């Protein structure tokens, strides 16, 4: 695609509608930097983006025609095997301590060459957001092929499979369109139904299940099937390489089937690169034993996966990202932070905004996400941040920390700070923050250097119990200068 045909039309239409690039991006569910790349001609627009922009800007078909004209300038593929997925359905069932995943995909060869194999991935994470615990677990008890008991079929014909990657917690295999008795390649224009299944014990599988869209797909769906006696609850998020994690755009439906509860979710025309993550919890343990009570604020934060005071992870400086080489690792870390923030917000409302640094979820990397006090403002993502300047004027306000949330401390902070940070593509950015946002950002930058707010409190002052704090749910107030 030649982006120059589409970019001017996009600029003209969002300007005509009185929308900035940032406003347009948030309105149609894309990251603002994605729009910037398109308008600068550095990146072609996807069909999904063009359709959403056309609809939101009510461009009378002009944007869509411009995109089609640009797309038509691409050279036609020659000799390529191009698969697309007509439907993709996954079922994850839990019973007696074992998860069984069953995948069913109807794939179509829209290319010009026969297809003889299909790549599938199996990835587990027992402790989401706490990679040091997961890494230790899988070093001691790696996923075993024998335990996975992987089986696959094409149109009910058994398929042979070969290993591409064999890691402790990650497997990739080629499902081959053949077996010991026959070969059945998928020729251009043909469709086939692929089915495969595997099992993982709950000692190795965390309470999450992610589906990634890697090929053009018409429909994707998931069923989670859990015993009703566990009193299960489920929710989900959607993310991609160009957008932050947000709640699923389509609700999860809950139904009862005998002794099971089924959570069903689906979406039409998911964009390539989208990742849909479903998570769940058991309100009751097997046998009906109630879950332990979360008696304190810190108990609730620990239950949400937040590293608590005393953990050595909070006292170390986090490792910086090498960008753009480590852009994928940075995005994965940010995804973990967004999911953890979602869990935290189930336990507490944050009238002053909030932030979370990667060391607080056990990830030793220099990334933080800050939610501004304005609930309509977009989250801030900071990679490799450091404070390079601050105002002489300071003020004092009480702060809380998710890593010791039972207390609040009176902390002096500059009212204005300058922060140098790195964009995913590697550019150095300097951003100025003031007042409440400066306080939130400074708190998280401190975490990335192994510092907690008590280090900044005036001598003789100590944090007070949260029960004595009177500012919960109210924003910090600042006098005008």
Rosetta blueprint (number, residue, H / E / L):
1 X L
2 X L
3 X H
4 X H
5 X H
6 X H
7 X H
8 X H
9 X H
10 X H
11 X H
12 X H
13 X H
14 X H
15 X H
16 X H
17 X L
18 X L
19 X L
20 X L
21 X H
22 X H
23 X H
24 X H
25 X H
26 X H
27 X H
28 X H
29 X L
30 X L
31 X L
32 X H
33 X H
34 X H
35 X H
36 X H
37 X H
38 X H
39 X H
40 X L
41 X L
42 X L
43 X L
44 X L
45 X L
46 X L
47 X H
48 X H
49 X H
50 X H
51 X H
52 X H
53 X H
54 X H
55 X H
56 X H
57 X H
58 X L
59 X L
60 X L
61 X L
62 X H
63 X H
64 X H
65 X H
66 X H
67 X H
68 X H
69 X H
70 X H
71 X H
72 X L
73 X L
74 X L
75 X L
76 X L
77 X L
78 X L
79 X L
80 X L
81 X L
82 X L
83 X E
84 X E
85 X E
86 X E
87 X E
88 X E
89 X E
90 X E
91 X E
92 X E
93 X E
94 X E
95 X E
96 X L
97 X L
98 X E
99 X E
100 X E
101 X E
102 X E
103 X E
104 X E
105 X E
106 X E
107 X E
108 X E
109 X E
110 X L
111 X L
112 X L
113 X L
114 X L
115 X E
116 X L
117 X E
118 X E
119 X E
120 X E
121 X E
122 X E
123 X E
124 X L
125 X L
126 X L
127 X L
128 X L
129 X L
130 X L
131 X H
132 X H
133 X H
134 X H
135 X H
136 X H
137 X H
138 X H
139 X H
140 X H
141 X L
142 X L
143 X L
144 X L
145 X H
146 X H
147 X H
148 X H
149 X L
150 X L
151 X E
152 X E
153 X E
154 X E
155 X L
156 X L
157 X E
158 X E
159 X L
160 X E
161 X E
162 X E
163 X E
164 X E
165 X E
166 X E
167 X L
168 X L
169 X L
170 X E
171 X E
172 X E
173 X E
174 X E
175 X E
176 X E
177 X L
178 X E
179 X L
180 X L
181 X L
182 X L
183 X E
184 X L
185 X L
186 X E
187 X L
188 X L
189 X L
190 X L
191 X E
192 X E
193 X E
194 X E
195 X E
196 X E
197 X E
198 X E
199 X E
200 X E
201 X E
202 X L
203 X L
204 X L
205 X L
206 X L
207 X L
208 X E
209 X E
210 X E
211 X E
212 X E
213 X L
214 X L
215 X L
216 X L
217 X E
218 X L
219 X E
220 X E
221 X E
222 X E
223 X E
224 X E
225 X E
226 X E
227 X E
228 X H
229 X H
230 X H
231 X L
232 X E
233 X E
234 X E
235 X E
236 X E
237 X E
238 X E
239 X E
240 X L
241 X L
242 X L
243 X L
244 X L
245 X L
246 X E
247 X E
248 X L
249 X L
250 X L
251 X L
252 X L
253 X E
254 X E
255 X E
256 X E
257 X E
258 X L
259 X L
260 X E
261 X E
262 X E
263 X E
264 X E
265 X E
266 X E
267 X E
268 X E
269 X L
270 X L
271 X L
272 X L
273 X L
274 X L
275 X E
276 X E
277 X E
278 X E
279 X E
280 X E
281 X E
282 X E
283 X L
284 X E
285 X L
286 X H
287 X H
288 X H
289 X L
290 X E
291 X L
292 X L
293 X L
294 X L
295 X L
296 X L
297 X H
298 X H
299 X H
300 X H
301 X H
302 X H
303 X H
304 X L
305 X L
306 X L
307 X L
308 X L
309 X L
310 X L
311 X L
312 X H
313 X H
314 X H
315 X H
316 X L
317 X E
318 X L
319 X E
320 X L
321 X L
322 X L
323 X L
324 X L
325 X L
326 X L
327 X H
328 X H
329 X H
330 X H
331 X H
332 X H
333 X H
334 X H
335 X H
336 X H
337 X H
338 X H
339 X H
340 X H
341 X H
342 X H
343 X H
344 X H
345 X H
346 X L
347 X L
348 X L
349 X L
350 X L
351 X L
352 X L
353 X L
354 X E
355 X E
356 X E
357 X E
358 X H
359 X H
360 X H
361 X H
362 X L
363 X L
364 X L
365 X E
366 X L
367 X E
368 X E
369 X E
370 X E
371 X E
372 X L
373 X L
374 X L
375 X L
376 X L
377 X L
378 X L
379 X L
380 X E
381 X E
382 X E
383 X E
384 X L
385 X L
386 X E
387 X E
388 X E
389 X E
390 X E
391 X L
392 X L
393 X L
394 X E
395 X E
396 X E
397 X E
398 X E
399 X E
400 X L
401 X L
402 X H
403 X H
404 X H
405 X L
406 X L
407 X E
408 X E
409 X E
410 X E
411 X E
412 X E
413 X E
414 X E
415 X L
416 X E
417 X E
418 X E
419 X E
420 X E
421 X E
422 X E
423 X L
424 X L
425 X L
426 X L
427 X L
428 X E
429 X E
430 X E
431 X E
432 X E
433 X E
434 X E
435 X H
436 X H
437 X H
438 X H
439 X H
440 X H
441 X H
442 X H
443 X H
444 X H
445 X H
446 X H
447 X H
448 X H
449 X E
450 X L
451 X L
452 X L
453 X H
454 X H
455 X H
456 X H
457 X L
458 X L
459 X L
460 X L
461 X L
462 X L
463 X L
464 X E
465 X E
466 X H
467 X H
468 X H
469 X L
470 X L
471 X L
472 X L
473 X L
474 X L
475 X L
476 X L
477 X L
478 X L
479 X L
480 X L
481 X L
